Amino acid sequence: MKTSCFLGFLLLGYLFVPVSYGQEPAVDANFLYKANDSTVVTVHLLKDTAGVPACYAAHLITGVCADGLCRPVDIHIYWDLLGQFQDYKMSRGHPITKFDHQPLTTDDHIKLRRLLADTSSLLRDYAVADMIDTTLKVRSGVLDAVTGATNPTFASITVEGAMYTVYTLWHFVNGTVRQQIRRYTEARLTDALIIAMLRSDRLDYQQFVYERLTNEQHRQFAPIILTLIGSNDPYIPHFAIDQLTPELLADSVLQMRAVGFIETAATPVQNSLLSKFRNLPLHDKSMELLLKAVPSFSAGQLTNVFAVLEGNIPSIKGRALHTLIELSQHKGKPYSQYMAKLIQRIPKVNSVN
């Protein structure tokens, strides 16, 4: 799912919904979320043009402080399918402001988006009053009023002059709505959404799916999971390999596809695959592919390669045997002597097949 909910804007009722598809998104359904004691918002699940859930959106209008020095916020918030903050869009005519009603600068918005995306922020652990230094007074140039300054300890986790706004927004986007969104997505985990999340290049989406697949669904989606072994991400291939049970890899076609990645995979992925194959009976075609990949392994990996071969001598026949013979003739290579010795252990019946 390489889509984004944040390119272009379309008016759907009162809600400006950003979409990247060039066509109108569909509002699938919604649920209510209590933002605070006086504010309840509707969270919408938006679908892409193929009808697959894409993201969540809500229109938030709420006050942010009690001293009259900050204007209420009127913005549209967007989360991904697992409740992670993605972006916000200000309503027309309602800029986000800081002290003395000054609109946030471009740099302020960049920092605010970064702060809202940080789910482990210290904002989680403190009351807003604890972040205000009441011994430092700041006089408003707009109103006849004085307010406390942000405690310097918390300067890095707020936008200067907008502590109340940042605090309110962070707790809105990272509150229990995140759990509600995850449950809402889980209840709509159709085959189409499973496929989209598996193909998303996002490990968190893929893990969300893996944790919910039944044994039958593991088999159903195994061909897609197998393709993830070829991902350039440093983690995705390993988690995909973990999903391949011995029962799945007993299937000759699935097994051959898995082994097919081993020659060109990065060293850590090769090691994960070798570990998976170590106690697995290999089919003839898989053995042929494994032997073909032998020159791609480092000397340190060969022990694991040999362990796989040792457990699958009966499968070394036909083209696999011819490849083995060729490898034994690669003089000076760290694997050639082992291959020559292994040939002597091949049953004669294999030699003539």
C-alpha positions, 0 to 999 in steps of 0.5 A: 500500500504505497498510497498517501492520503495527503495529496490534493484535497476534496470537500466531502461535506464539512470535511476536507479529505486529502487523497492521492488517487485523483478521484473521490475517496469513499467514506466507508464508516465512522466511529465517535471519539471523545477528545475531551470532556466537551469535545466528541469527534467523528473519525472517518475511515477513508477508502481508495478508489479500489474500495480498500481502506486507506486512512482515517480522518477527523475534523477537530474543533476545540479550545486549547487553553483557559487563559484566553491567549490561544485561539481554538484549533480547527483542523483535520487530522489524519492517521494511518490504518494502525492509528499512527499520526500522518498529517494535519490540514488547517481549515480555511481561515483558521490557522494554528496560532501560538502566543498572541495569536501569531500563526505558526511559521513554516518551521513551526509546522514542521516541528509540530508534525514531528512532535505529533508523530512521536508516540513516546514523547514526554508529553505523555507523562506530564500534565500541561501545568507541570510544563509551565514555569509560573515564576516566569511571566510573559505579558501579551501584546494583544490582550491585557493579560499575563501568562506563564512561560514554558519550562525550559526543560520541555522546550524541545518537545513543544513549539515555542509559544504554543505549549497548550496547543501542542499538548492538546493536539498530541493527546488528541492524536495519540490518545485512545483513538489509536487503539480504536483505529486498530480495532476498527481496522482489524474488524475490516481485515478483508482479503483485499486489505490483507493483500494491500497491507502485505504489499505496503513495504511497511513492516508494521502493517505486515506484522499486524497482518501476520499476527492475525492470519489463520493457518488457512490464510497463511497458505492462501497468502503464502505466495505474496509473503514469499515475494517479500523475501526480495524486499530491500528493507533490512527487516521485512525479508526476515519476518516474511521467512518466519511466516514460512512454516515447514508445512508450507515449505513442504509444497514443492512450488512454494519451496522452490520459490523460497530457495530461488531468492537465496542466490541474490539475497543479502548475506543476512537473508541468505543466513535466515533462509539457510537456517529455515532449510537446515532441517527441511527435506528439499525437493529436486528443483530446490536442491538444484537452485541451492547448489547453483547458489553455492558460489555466492556464499562466503566461507563462513556460510558454507558450514550451514550450506553443507548442513543442508546438503548433508540432510538432503543427499537423496535429492542430489540427482539429475541436474543437481548432481551435474552442478555438484560435479562442476562445483567440485572442479572449482579448484581453490574454492573453499567448497570444492573439496567438500563437494568432491567428498560429497559426490562419493556419498551419492547413491549410485542410483542417483548417479545414473539418473 
